[in-house]
Each structure stands twice: as C-alpha cells, then as structure tokens.
Amino acid sequence: MMTARVSTGNGGLDLILRGGLPADRLYLLEGAPGSGKTTLALEFLREGVARGEKALYITLSETREELAVVAESHGWSIDAFDVFELSAADGVLGEGREQSILHPWEMELGETVKLIQDEVERVQPARVVFDSLSEMRLLAQDSLRFRRQVLALKQFFAGRRITVVLVDDLSGSTAGADAHLHSLCHGVVTLERLTLDFGAARRRLQVQKLRGVDFVAGFHDFTIRRGGLDIYPRLIAADHHAAFLGEAVASGVPALDQLLGGGPLRGTCTLISGPAGTGKTTIALQYVHAACARGEPGVVYQFDERVGTLMARSKAFNLDLQAQIDSGCLRIEQIDPAELSPGEFATRVRRQVEERGVRSIVIDSLNGYLAAMPQEQQLILQLHELLSYLNQSGVATFLINPQHGLLGSMNSSINVSYIADAVLLLRFFEAEGRIRKAISVIKNRAGMHEDTIREFRVDASGVRVGEPLVAFRGVLTGTPAYVGEQAPLMEDRGRGG
C-alpha cells in the first residue's frame, strides 16, 4: 500500500524527496544555529495551512515574538497557525523548582511532555513542528531518559494522522545520542552552514534517511532569501536523457565552420582555448549571435569580464548584441564569484534550458568558474555533470579556457578531454613585424575536422579566418619559421575568408 505524500512547502526539497514526505510520520530536521531550520519548518506549516489543514508550532527555545520576527523577515505571518509557547505555560520551568525534593528535571520533563500532549489534543492539527529537541535533551539530563521521552512522543502521535517535524539544533548532542534519535525517526534531514575563507557562507542540505522512499542522495546547495529557502537539487544528468540530435550549429562565418566540418553539433561542448587576447570570447559570441539571428535563445555567463566592457567590445567587432538582448533572445548574466555555489549555478542553467528553451550557452571562463568556488570539492566533476545534462538537452555549449602564458610553451590545469567534445586552439605568432593569431581544431569527437592551421583576425569587419599557413613551421610553438611568401597572410585589404 502506497503511503500518501505531503508537500514540505519547498519545491526544491519536494524534488529531492521525489514528491514530498510520507504522511503521518515523525521526522527529524537537524542543523546548527543559523542553518535555516526555523525557516524550513515555517514553510512546512504554511503549506499545510494553504491546503486547509490545522498546523501547530510548539516552541521551547523561542518566544512567539521571536518566531514572528523570523516569519516577518520573509513576508509571512504566524497568525494562520497555532503557536504553543511552552516557556510561557503555567507551571513549566517556573520559579521554585530548585527547592523541590525531587530533581527539577524529573518534574519539568514529565510536565512538559504532558502539556505537549494536551495541546495537540486541543488543536487536533494535521502538521506539528516541535522546536527544539535541545531543550528536552537538557531537561532529560541523560541520553536514555531523553530517548524514552522522544519514543513516548512518537507513540503518542502514532495513529493520530499527524505529520510531525522535530527540530534539533544539535546543542549538547553526542554521536551516540544522535544515532538513537535517527533510529526513532522515519526520516532525517540535515542542514549545514559552512563558513568560507572569503565570500558568503555556503549552506547545504542532506537527506540522511527516509524509510521506504527513493530520494536524491548527497548534498544539495541552498540559500536563504526573503520568501524562504531556495534549495538547488543536485543535478543528475542521467535523469534527463534524450536522443542525440547531431545537427551542426553555424557561426555565420563559413571559413570558421569549415574548420569543424560544418560547425559544432548540438548536444556537444566546444572548448575554446588560448592565451588572453586571442579572441576566444569573440568566437563564442559569434556562435551565440548567429543562433539568436535564427531565433534560438542563448545565454552568456560572464565570470571574468564586466558586461559593459563586453558589450562595447562586441559592438566594435560588428556584433550587435544589444538588439538581441532587447528582443529577449539573448541574456548576459554577470556572475558574482563570491556569492555563488555550484548547485545554484547548475540550477540557473537548468532554468534557462527548461523555461526559456535556450539552445546555446557560453561560460566565460572556465578559470573564472573554478576561481569562484575555490573551496568546493569535486568541482570539475560537478561541471562534467552539468555539461552532460546540457549535451543531453541538445544545447551547444561553449567553454572559454584561458591558458597560462602568451607566447611559446603554454599550459592548462584542466583535463581537456574529460569535459570537451571539440577543442579550438588559438595562438599568437609573429610574422612580418606584426603579432598575428592562428586558429586550429585539435579535437572533434562529433566528426571530421580540418587539420590545418589558419590565420585568424577579429576587427571591425567581425571574425575572419584566412588560408592555411602553409608558409610557416612551428606556429603552435609561438615562434614560427617563415619559409614562404607573404601571400597567405591576411592584410587589411580583405584577403582571406
């Protein structure tokens, strides 16, 4: 028999739980202070109220006024559900306990549990939040008595058709006690707050257990914003499998497309690599510009360059991006590197693909992406999962990869083969007393490609690709040897493609 599900009130968490929490069970929501537990608990109760259910918030640790302030910071009110403030209840935690012959905790704990049961009987709620277990742990004094009281609460709620969330801020807890508590609950959700060396704190969520239910395991990034928790479910590319399209994407520059056998294919990632100033971003923008001209939405994620500088430079190179932005076909998003988590970035990309139908994406640059999240673990693996998702969604992705150095030997810390289907390599070289640029394709999984090295220029006429540099040797080293005539070189009179 399938157990009915109840929404948590948070769309991201419901996706992680693949539909919500099984109804009429006891759950543990744990995390250190400041991790977002109270906000998530309020979302849970507000969802119940929106569905016409009675909801009850039992608080030992916060006053009603403090809870109202938290709700107000999100634009909410707590008037729609009952709030039972145990610290204000008659006879509980009152004066004179220290003069009792019995230990104060023996009386206080028993009376506390009894008051909770009486309030539940009075309100008859469908959803209950108990905040927090830390206060009960302090009253119990030892782990065995604490476990017994939590078990008593669980048995009290059993059969009453109530979904209960126990909140625990982990104060005074031990590893053994936590294990006992986890075993009593039907499911456990853990919130974490991580302080980084620089930038905003990172928050992440993990569903540690959920009996009899499939869920998305692992850590999921989230942020606290006005209006609740914005949870970003971990991206699993295999959940979005689609047939490979294999359609070539044209750039509008025939000579550039010929290098890649007609152009990069939809559902592939093209890495444009080279030193600073060779025109990597301009090539990527050329493809996005051509896509928008065909009516295909695109988006550029700008980690390095400021958007204003990018727009001015593009206009000088005969790429009118402003008109495409005004039409809504193109979006350029400036990424604040100190405020972003990889989960949030992946969710932004997914929304562009699934809500706007984006067909071309530029990430500028790969180094900027890595620098934005220096303390994240397995960042390249997360990027690979994102690129796999984009490939399976039929999106043409362009990654900008600045190399270290300008001339001669250059290197990259990125495993190119792991993340890219095609690689465009740009290099500087010197000839006839001028700094020139060369372009070549060194890899293309999707099909055939030219093995020639061609001269490449970006000027007021836009992107131009010249004839193969057959009169030179050692172009890729940055120190070529001239063995022919000047004819193959591109000059201002327009010779070349």
N, C-alpha and C positions, 0 to 999 in steps of 0.2 A: 504494500500500500504506500503510495507516494504521499509524503507529508507536505502540506501547503506551505508556501513560502511567503514571507513578509518582507517588504522593502525596508532597507535600512534608512531610507530618506536621502541617501547619497548615491547618485548614478554610477560613479566610478567604483565604489565598493560593491554595489549590486552586480556590476560586470565581473569583478574579481570573484564574487560568490556564485556567479553564473545564475543570477535570478533573485538572490536575497537569502535571508536566514530561514531555516525551517521553523515554523511557528510553534509556540507553546513550549519553548525550551529555555534553558538557562545558559547565558553566555558571559564570558569574561572579556572586558575591554581594559587592557593594562598599558601603562606607559608612565614615564617620568613627568613631573610637573612641567607644563608648557608644551606638551607634545600634541595637544588638540583633543583630549578625551572628552572634556565637557562639551565642546562644540559638536562633536560627532554624536554624543548622547542626546543633545538637544535636537539635532536633525532627526534622530530616530523617533523621538516623541512627537515632533511636529508632523512627521509623516503619518503617524497614527491618527493624530487629530484631523489631518486633511482627509483621511479615509473614514471619518466618523467614529473613531474609536476613543474610548476614555484612556487617558495616559496619566501616570503618576511619577513624579520625581521625588525620591527620598534622599535627603541630604543630611549627612552628619558633619561634613567638613566645611561647607559653605552656607552662608545665610541666604535667605531669599533675595535680599538686596544685592548681594554679590552675584548671584545667579542672574538676576535681572540685568545687571551691567554687562555681563558676558553676552546675553541674548541681544541687548540693545546695540552692542558693537557690530552685530550682524544685521541689524534692522529688524529684529524679531521681538516678540513679546512672550512672556511666560504665562500670561493670563489664560491662555487657551487650555492649559492642563493644570492638574493639582500639583502643588509643591508641599511636601511634608518636611518641615524643618525640625529634626529630632533634637537639636541643641536647645530649641525653644519649647520643647514639650514639657509639660508639668512633671516634676519628679525625676527627670532624667538628667544626669550629670549635674544635679543640683548641689546646694550647699549642705554641709553636714555629713557627707559621705565618709569623710576621714575619721569621724567619731564612731562609726559603726563597728560592732564586734566582728561582723563578717568582713571579709576583704571587700573593698568597694567594687572591684571589678566583677565579683560574683553577682552582686545585686544589679549593677549597671548593665552588664551584658544581657542577663536574663530579661530585664525590663525593656531594654532596647529592642530585642527580638520580639517581645510580646507587643510592643507599641507598633512595630512594623506590620505585624500580622493583623492587628486591629484596624490599622489604616487601610490596608489592602481590602479587608472585608467590607469596610465602609464605602470605598470608592468603586470597587469592582472594576478595576482597569483591565485593558487588554495588553497594555505595554507598561513596563515598570523599569525605571533606572534607579539603581542603588549606588550612591556616591558618598563616601568611598569605603572600600573594604579595609583600608589602612586604619580607620578609626576603630572598626570592630576588632582588628588584629591587636591594637593597643589595649582594648578592653579585655580581650581574652587572655593576654599575658603569655600564653604558651601555644605552640602550634597545634597540639592535639585538641585543646578546647576550641580553638579557632576553627579547625576543620569540622568539628562536631556541630558548631553553630551554623556554618555555611551549609553543611549537609541537612540540618534541620530546616533552614530556609528553602533549600531545594525541594525537600519533601513537602513542605507547606505549599509551594507553588505548583507542584505536580498535580495534574488533573484539573487545574483551575482555568485552563485555556488562557494563560498569560505568558507573553514573551518577555523575559527578564534579562536586563543587561547589568552586570555587576562591574562597577568601575574600581580600578585599583591603581593607585599612584606609586606602588612598589615601596612605600616607606616602611622601613623595618622588616621587609621581607627577606627570606633566605631561599637559597636554591631548592632545598628540600621542601619547604612550605609551598613554594610556587608549583612544584611538581604535583603536590597533593591537590592544590587548588585547580590546576589544569585538569587533573583526572576527574574532578567532580563536575566540570562544566561541559556542555555539549559542544562548545566551540570557543576558541581563544583568538582574539585579535590584539596584536601588539603594535603600539605606536612608538616611534623613536624620534628623538631630536638630536641632530649631530651638529656640533659647532666646528666650523672650518677655520683654517688659518686666516682666510680672507673672504669677505663676502657674507651674504645672508646664511643663516643656519639652514641646513638641509633636514627635511623631515621625510620619513618613510614608514610604510605600513607593511605588516606581515600577518597573514592568517596562519597561525601555527597549527590549528586543528579545526576540523569541522566534521563531526561524525556522520558517516554515510552519505557525504555530499562531495561531488567533484568541484574543486575550486582552482584558481590560478595561484600556484605556489610561488614562493620567492618574495623579494622585496619590491614594493611599489612606491615610487616617489609621490609626495603630495605637498601642497601648500595650503596655508590658512589665509583666506581672503575674506573680505566683507561679503557675507552670504553663505559662509560655511567652508567646508574642506573641499579643495579641488584635488581629487585623487586621480593619478595617472596610472592605469593598469599596465603592468609590464607587457611590452609588445612581444607577441609570439607570431613570427612570420608564417609558420605552418598553418595557423588558423585562418589565413587569408589567401589560400592557394587559388590561383586562376591560371587559365591556359596562356602559354607564351604567345604573344602576338607576332613578333618578328618583323614589324613594319619599320622601314627606315625613316628617320627623322631628318628632314632637310634643314640646312642652316641659311639658305638663301645665297650662299657663296659656292657655286658649283665646284670650283677647284678644291675647296675645303672638304666638301662632301666626298669627292673622289678619293681622298686620302683614306677614308673609312669605307670604301666600297659602296658609296651611296649615302653614307651618314650613319650615325649610331642608331641602334634599333630600340624601339620601345621595349621597356622592361629590362634595360641594361643600365649599368653605371659607367660613365666615362670619366676617367681621372685626367685632368689637365695639369701637367707637372712642368716646372721650370723655375728659374730664378725670378726674383722680383723685377717687375718692369717689362717682362717679355710679352704681355698681352693675354695672360691666362683668363682673367675675368672677362675681358672683352670678347673672347671666343665664346665663353659660356653665355654671355648676354646676347650674342649674335643668334645662338640657337633659340633662346627664350623669346627674343624679339620676333624671329621668324615664326615661332609657334603661335604667338599672340596674333600675328598677321593672318594666320589660318583660323583664328577663333578659338585656339586651345589655351585655356588658362594656365598661368605659370606663377611661380613664387621664387623669390631670391632671399635666402637667409644670409644676412651680412654680419659676420663676426668681426671682420678686420676694419674695413674702410667705412667711413661715415657715409650715410645715404646721400647727403648733399654733395659731397665730393664725387661720389659715383655718378650721380645724375649729370653733373657738369661735364665730367669726362666723357660720358656716353654721348652726350649731345655733340661734343666736339668731334666724335668719331662717327657721326651720321647715324646714331641710334636714338630715335625719338621715343624714349621710354615713358615720358610724362603723359603722352597721349594714350598709351596703353594702360597706364595707371589710372588715368581719369575715366577710361571706359570700364574699369573694373576687371579687365582681363589679367593684368599683372599686379602683383603685390611685392613690395620690397620691405622686409622686416628687419629692423636693426635689433640685433641680439645684445642684451646687456650681459656680458660674460660673468659678472659677479652674482647674478641673481638666478641663474638657470641650472636646473638639474637635467640629466639625460632623459629621465622619464617625461618631464614636462616638454622637452624639445620634441621627443618622439610623438607625443600626443598632439602638439601643434601641427606637426607634419601630417599626421593621420587626418586631422580635421580638415586640412586643406584638400587632401585627396578625396575624402569621403563626402564632404559637404560642398566643396567648390568644384570638384571634378578636375583638379589640377593634373596636367599631363607632362609638365616639365618643371624640374626643381634644381636650383643651384645652391650649393652650400659653399660659401666663401668665407673662410677657407677651412681646410682640414686641420691645419695647425691652430687656427682660432678656436675650433670646436674642442680640440684637446686641451688647449690652454684655459678654456672657460671652465673646465671641470677637472682640475689637476688632482684632486684627492679622491675622485671616483675610481672604483675598482672595475676592471674588465671593460673599460670604456670602448676600446676598439671592438670587442665582442658585441656590445650593445649597438654600436654603429653598424656592424655587419648585419645584425638582425633587422635594423631599420632599413638598410639598403635592400635586403632580401624581400622585405614587405613591399617596398616601392617597386622592385622588379616584378613581383607577382601581381602588382596592381597595374602594370603596364605603363609605368611612369618612366620617362627618360630623365636620369639623374646625372648632374654634372658636379664633380668634386674638384675644387681648386687645391692644389698641393704645392705650396712654395718650397723650393729646395734651398738648402744651405749653400751659400757661396754665389758668386756671379759668373766668373769665368773659370775655365779649367775644370778640375775634378769637383763634382758636386755630389751630395748625398742626401738621403731622406731616411727618417727613422720609421717610416711607415712600410709595412709589408704590402706592397702594391698589389701583388697577385691575389691577396686574401680579400680585398674589398672592391677591386675594379674589374670590369669586363673588357674595357678598352682603355688604352693609355696614349694620350697625346703628349709628346715631349717637345718643349720649346727650349732653344738655346741661343745665346749670344755668340756671334763670331765677328771678327774684324776683317775687312777687305776694302781695298781702295781708299784707305784712310778713314773709313766710317764704321761705326758699330752697327751691325746688321743682326737680323734674327732669322733662325731656321726652325722649321716645324717638321715633325715626322711622327709616324704611328709605330710604336714598338710592340703593341699587343692589341688584338681584337678577337675576343672569344666568339663573337657573333658571326664572323665570316671573314672573307678575304679583305686585305687592306694593302695599300701601296707600301713598298719598302724603300721608297725614295726619300731623300732629304730635300725639302723645298725651302726657298726663301719665303719669308712671311713679313708682312707690314701692316701696321694699323695707322691710318692717317685720316685726313678729312674726307677721303673717299670711302672710309669704312675699312673692313677687313679685306686684305688682298693676299693671295697665295701665288707665288711665282713658279717658274720652271724648276725642275730638279737641278741641284747644284752639282752637276757632273764635272765642273772645272775645279772642284776643291776636294781635298782629302783632309780628314780629321776635323770635320765641322763639329761633331758631337763632343770633341775634347775642348772646344772653345778656342783652339789655336790651329786653325786650318792652314793647309799649304795650298797656295794658288798655283794651278797647273794649266790654266786655260785663258780664255779671253773674257772680257767684261760682259759680253752679250747676255749671258743667262741672268745677270743681276737686275733687280728691279730698280728703276730710276723714276724720278718724278714725272717723266713724260708718259707714264702709264704702261710701260712694257710689262707683260706678265698678266696672270689671271686675276 
